[in-house]
């Protein structure tokens, strides 16, 4: 492994306990200007947050296309304490979730120094910690987000009494959202659109995702399979909550 790869793995393991610790995590984000810019604050209009590769960038882009870019959106910090902070502040909050097989396969393309086990543990850290404050957020399932993010915003409006304009996937809106997705990627990647990072479909990523999915399906590692099954149960719980919220118009159970 390269020095850069070893540093990335070290960063992953250092971040893990921090990602489960509110207030300390808040402070760590606050001292970094790039992170502080998207950290939830009192005038934040909405927080949209999830595990990486779960529709984060598209959701933010779709929200901005429908509602403009003048309001502050808490986003892209990918830590459960951001959800805890948003709920603590009483902010409209959306937690995005994708099936663990798909999310992990896509995430490992972005961070090839990590193992499937690393990624599943991180997935579980995020969603099991966020689940503690489930009465304070709306669930955005990946499949629903990419098909019709407007329905997610309608649930947010019903749940929080907000008046956000629902995003409608007209050809013009889709084009504007994809342009914003690429713009956000360029901001993250020093002015370039990087195929392993950009939050839109990519044929190059799809080939690699299929290879990683095969690894996840291999029966040779019982511990890995236990983590995967646990992650799938967590996903199912969130999916059930999303269906309940949709039926109840954003209400809690």
Number of C-alpha atoms within 10 A of each C-alpha: 7 8 7 10 14 13 12 16 17 12 11 16 12 11 14 16 11 17 20 20 15 16 14 13 19 21 11 12 18 15 10 10 10 11 16 17 15 18 22 26 18 10 10 17 17 23 27 29 29 29 27 24 25 28 26 24 25 24 28 24 27 27 24 20 22 18 15 11 12 8 12 18 23 25 24 19 21 18 29 27 22 30 34 25 19 27 20 11 14 13 22 21 27 25 23 24 27 23 19 24 20 15 21 29 26 23 21 20 18 18 15 12 17 18 13 21 17 17 21 21 16 21 26 20 19 22 23 16 18 22 18 11 14 19 12 23 28 27 28 32 23 22 14 15 23 17 11 16 23 22 17 24 24 21 25 28 18 17 21 18 12 15 12 16 16 21 24 18 17 9 9 10 16 17 13 16 25 19 13 19 22 23 17 20 20 16 11 15 13 9 12 14 18 15 17 17 21 23 23 16 9 12 9 10 16 14 10 15 21 14 11 20 16 11 14 19 13 11 10 10 12 10 11 19 16 11 19 23 13 16 22 17 14 20 21 13 12 23 19 13 20 21 15 16 22 20 11 14 15 25 17 15 9
